[in-house]
Amino acid sequence: MLRIENLTKVFPDGTVALKDVSFEVREGEFLTIIGLSGSGKSTLLRCINRLIDPTEGRVVWDDIDITAAQGRELRHIRRQIGMIFQQFNLVRRSTVLTNVLSGRLGYAHPVFSLAHQFSRQDQKRARAALERVGIPEKADNRADQLSGGQQQRVGIARALMQEPRLMLADEPVASLDPVLAHSILQYLELLNRQDGITVLCSLHFLDLVHRYASRVVGLKDGELVFDGLPEELTPQKFKEVYGEEAEMVTVAGTGQ
């Protein structure tokens, strides 16, 4: 069980990104987070794995307060939380295999991790991860030789190297066309169903939410304004989250 308790984030310039946000995520859920750009989606995901420290509130996972964790305990927690980024965050001049292996750094001995030296077992694991996302033949290619959809698959394979129990996906399909968006989300769905990995994924488009989410939370101006099942997210509820942008976002997700 993941609990978000009264989470607030105020940045040094005074921007209030999150305001007293609270909800729970059950193990094995595929939860989508919706909201306009600037609504707090990315900040929320980054507070969960402590890439950003919240100003107030707590993130509690399996009764462990992530927001209070430090040092070795925080490193151990982060090893179990995979992260997939909108802009892929790959080392573009490195090979695909090297990028995937970097997901194993949290398990490697510090001396070997600095030199990016990995065991045969880890290299075998990395190739298996590439097999799972359908691009084993790209292992020796440079990352910048891949299409956007392929680069995002590398990002998923890299996250798999952590053997995560929780996967955070920050608008992973925002830069992809509708067909590629579905292919990436299908991989996440597979990991959710086959491996039991809990997924928190921020999305923009209503059709993708209805297709993949088991539950939805909506943010508007940093506040939680919706928490329910996908079928409860009616066009009217969707408009309450997105305001005047609702019609555009709904249509864009259909590829029309």
GUTI-273287 format. One record per residue (C-alpha): chain; residue number from 1; x, y, z; residue in three letters. Coordinates in steps of 0.001 Angstrom, whole numbers. Last residue first. Layout:
BEGIN
cadena  num  x  y  z  residuo
A  NUM  X  Y  Z  Ala
...
This chain:
BEGIN
cadena  num  x  y  z  residuo
A  256  -8449  12430  -34948  Gln
A  255  -5776  10418  -33089  Gly
A  254  -8245  9496  -30369  Thr
A  253  -6150  11129  -27674  Gly
A  252  -6286  14478  -29442  Ala
A  251  -10111  14490  -29292  Val
A  250  -10302  14253  -25495  Thr
A  249  -7483  16751  -24965  Val
A  248  -9105  19344  -27254  Met
A  247  -12550  18945  -25655  Glu
A  246  -11191  19229  -22102  Ala
A  245  -8975  22314  -22605  Glu
A  244  -11778  24638  -21488  Glu
A  243  -11658  23145  -17975  Gly
A  242  -9260  20215  -17685  Tyr
A  241  -10236  18650  -14350  Val
A  240  -13864  19752  -14290  Glu
A  239  -14023  18933  -18015  Lys
A  238  -13088  15326  -17259  Phe
A  237  -15911  15187  -14736  Lys
A  236  -18320  16386  -17435  Gln
A  235  -16893  13966  -20007  Pro
A  234  -17454  11175  -17457  Thr
A  233  -14615  9869  -15326  Leu
A  232  -16719  7396  -13366  Glu
A  231  -15917  4702  -15930  Glu
A  230  -12218  5195  -15197  Pro
A  229  -12760  4497  -11486  Leu
A  228  -12347  7223  -8891  Gly
A  227  -10378  10097  -7438  Asp
A  226  -10975  13575  -8828  Phe
A  225  -10119  17154  -7779  Val
A  224  -6791  16659  -5980  Leu
A  223  -5122  20064  -5821  Glu
A  222  -1939  21271  -7508  Gly
A  221  -3686  23670  -9875  Asp
A  220  -5937  20827  -11017  Lys
A  219  -5057  17208  -10321  Leu
A  218  -7079  14137  -11281  Gly
A  217  -6788  10641  -9866  Val
A  216  -7758  7609  -11904  Val
A  215  -8174  3892  -11216  Arg
A  214  -7800  606  -13126  Ser
A  213  -6301  2600  -15959  Ala
A  212  -5463  1217  -19390  Tyr
A  211  -8276  1779  -21912  Arg
A  210  -10279  4487  -20138  His
A  209  -7138  6523  -19448  Val
A  208  -5895  6083  -23011  Leu
A  207  -9241  7307  -24398  Asp
A  206  -9206  10315  -22063  Leu
A  205  -5832  11629  -23158  Phe
A  204  -3357  13447  -20932  His
A  203  -1530  10743  -19011  Leu
A  202  487  10418  -15811  Ser
A  201  1311  6826  -14921  Cys
A  200  1469  5193  -11510  Leu
A  199  2016  1460  -11979  Val
A  198  2091  -1282  -9332  Thr
A  197  4123  -4201  -10627  Ile
A  196  2261  -7520  -10410  Gly
A  195  4679  -9156  -12842  Asp
A  194  2147  -10414  -15369  Gln
A  193  -597  -7821  -14965  Arg
A  192  1382  -4638  -14283  Asn
A  191  4286  -5636  -16494  Leu
A  190  1850  -6351  -19327  Leu
A  189  50  -3054  -18786  Glu
A  188  3360  -1216  -18971  Leu
A  187  4144  -2963  -22262  Tyr
A  186  645  -2131  -23523  Gln
A  185  1245  1499  -22577  Leu
A  184  4236  1628  -24920  Ile
A  183  2328  80  -27849  Ser
A  182  -674  2320  -27248  His
A  181  1424  5464  -27387  Ala
A  180  3145  4204  -30536  Leu
A  179  -214  4101  -32324  Val
A  178  -1328  7472  -30905  Pro
A  177  1867  9364  -31922  Asp
A  176  4618  9768  -29348  Leu
A  175  5896  12814  -27429  Ser
A  174  3373  12540  -24581  Ala
A  173  3731  8753  -24355  Val
A  172  5690  8404  -21089  Pro
A  171  3860  11253  -19330  Glu
A  170  5868  10605  -16155  Asp
A  169  5794  6846  -15596  Ala
A  168  6396  5687  -12019  Leu
A  167  6770  1916  -11615  Met
A  166  6486  201  -8229  Leu
A  165  7709  -3274  -7310  Arg
A  164  10851  -2726  -9311  Pro
A  163  13410  -5347  -10370  Glu
A  162  15840  -2446  -10901  Gln
A  161  16699  -3792  -14347  Met
A  160  13050  -3296  -15299  Leu
A  159  13595  482  -15253  Ala
A  158  16255  138  -17950  Arg
A  157  13927  -2037  -20042  Ala
A  156  11216  634  -19761  Ile
A  155  13620  3383  -20842  Gly
A  154  14822  1203  -23728  Val
A  153  11170  879  -24768  Arg
A  152  11001  4687  -24675  Gln
A  151  13939  4853  -27052  Gln
A  150  12175  2452  -29418  Gln
A  149  9096  4664  -29525  Gly
A  148  11192  7753  -30183  Gly
A  147  13091  6069  -33002  Ser
A  146  16558  4656  -32364  Leu
A  145  19933  5800  -33682  Gln
A  144  20390  8162  -30724  Asp
A  143  20583  5165  -28383  Ala
A  142  23642  3790  -30138  Arg
A  141  23035  304  -31480  Asn
A  140  24548  -2731  -29770  Asp
A  139  21379  -3919  -28037  Ala
A  138  19065  -3076  -30964  Lys
A  137  18411  -6733  -31926  Glu
A  136  16766  -7370  -28558  Pro
A  135  14027  -4820  -29389  Ile
A  134  10690  -6329  -28316  Gly
A  133  10167  -4916  -24829  Val
A  132  10643  -8311  -23196  Arg
A  131  13687  -9096  -25323  Glu
A  130  15304  -5853  -24193  Leu
A  129  14779  -6978  -20586  Ala
A  128  16326  -10362  -21418  Ala
A  127  19358  -8585  -22864  Arg
A  126  19706  -6605  -19649  Ala
A  125  19400  -9730  -17488  Arg
A  124  22167  -11426  -19492  Lys
A  123  24343  -8363  -18975  Gln
A  122  23511  -8444  -15271  Asp
A  121  24471  -12113  -15042  Gln
A  120  27670  -11482  -16955  Arg
A  119  28578  -8952  -14285  Ser
A  118  28635  -5220  -14850  Phe
A  117  31405  -2654  -15098  Gln
A  116  30190  919  -15425  His
A  115  33496  2201  -13992  Ala
A  114  31733  4074  -11210  Leu
A  113  29374  1126  -10786  Ser
A  112  32321  -1235  -10330  Phe
A  111  33759  717  -7401  Val
A  110  30320  1345  -5882  Pro
A  109  29394  -2387  -5990  His
A  108  26360  -2765  -8238  Ala
A  107  22751  -2985  -7057  Tyr
A  106  21758  669  -7483  Gly
A  105  23661  757  -10774  Leu
A  104  21371  -1854  -12343  Arg
A  103  19318  635  -14347  Gly
A  102  22571  1669  -15972  Ser
A  101  22554  -1746  -17662  Leu
A  100  19734  -598  -19951  Val
A  99  21715  2410  -21127  Asn
A  98  24796  249  -21707  Thr
A  97  22720  -2218  -23761  Leu
A  96  21278  585  -25911  Val
A  95  24753  1790  -26688  Thr
A  94  26024  5132  -25469  Ser
A  93  25929  8368  -27475  Arg
A  92  22338  9145  -26453  Arg
A  91  22724  8638  -22741  Val
A  90  19008  8112  -22214  Leu
A  89  16624  10406  -20369  Asn
A  88  13520  9133  -22280  Phe
A  87  12017  12626  -22776  Gln
A  86  8729  11678  -21097  Gln
A  85  10487  9787  -18329  Phe
A  84  10134  6266  -16949  Ile
A  83  11035  5661  -13311  Met
A  82  11377  2319  -11494  Gly
A  81  10898  2160  -7735  Ile
A  80  12440  -814  -5901  Gln
A  79  16005  500  -6053  Arg
A  78  14689  3807  -4734  Arg
A  77  13728  2186  -1428  Ile
A  76  17190  682  -907  His
A  75  18830  4024  -1717  Arg
A  74  16538  5750  792  Leu
A  73  17470  3246  3516  Glu
A  72  21182  3595  2742  Arg
A  71  21190  7356  3144  Gly
A  70  17967  8949  4347  Gln
A  69  14290  8075  4699  Ala
A  68  11908  10652  6203  Ala
A  67  9882  11298  3037  Thr
A  66  9825  7577  2278  Ile
A  65  7980  6861  5535  Asp
A  64  7880  3067  5658  Ile
A  63  4467  1545  6455  Asp
A  62  4491  -482  3206  Asp
A  61  5010  2789  1342  Trp
A  60  4367  6104  3092  Val
A  59  4739  9444  1311  Val
A  58  4351  12262  3822  Arg
A  57  3163  15837  4138  Gly
A  56  4878  19200  3879  Glu
A  55  7492  20871  1670  Thr
A  54  7982  17770  -442  Pro
A  53  11506  16705  -1437  Asp
A  52  11958  16212  -5183  Ile
A  51  13738  13215  -6709  Leu
A  50  12301  11680  -3547  Arg
A  49  10725  8607  -5158  Asn
A  48  7160  9706  -4359  Ile
A  47  8027  13406  -4566  Cys
A  46  9029  12946  -8198  Arg
A  45  5646  11462  -9070  Leu
A  44  3806  14344  -7399  Leu
A  43  5990  16980  -9038  Thr
A  42  5330  15430  -12441  Ser
A  41  1558  15541  -11956  Lys
A  40  1413  18995  -10339  Gly
A  39  -1170  20791  -12508  Ser
A  38  1526  22539  -14528  Gly
A  37  568  20813  -17760  Ser
A  36  -3125  20006  -17439  Leu
A  35  -4354  17112  -15363  Gly
A  34  -4479  13331  -15204  Ile
A  33  -2829  10749  -12980  Ile
A  32  -3314  7124  -13984  Thr
A  31  -3333  4239  -11541  Leu
A  30  -2609  704  -12663  Phe
A  29  -3125  -1072  -9348  Glu
A  28  -1090  -4068  -8207  Gly
A  27  -651  -2959  -4610  Glu
A  26  -3289  -442  -3595  Arg
A  25  -2675  3252  -4068  Val
A  24  -3927  5688  -1431  Glu
A  23  -4870  9364  -1672  Phe
A  22  -3949  12752  -165  Ser
A  21  -2873  16053  -1746  Val
A  20  -2535  19060  598  Asp
A  19  -1641  21542  -2147  Lys
A  18  936  20580  -4768  Leu
A  17  2916  22804  -7161  Ala
A  16  2766  26046  -5164  Val
A  15  5209  28373  -6932  Thr
A  14  6876  30658  -4391  Gly
A  13  10219  30974  -6187  Asp
A  12  11747  28482  -3732  Pro
A  11  9216  25785  -4757  Phe
A  10  6182  24957  -2622  Val
A  9  5221  21288  -2449  Lys
A  8  2365  19943  -360  Thr
A  7  1431  16319  333  Leu
A  6  -1343  15807  2864  Asn
A  5  -671  12058  3003  Glu
A  4  127  10005  -92  Ile
A  3  -175  6376  932  Arg
A  2  1260  3446  -994  Leu
A  1  0  0  0  Met
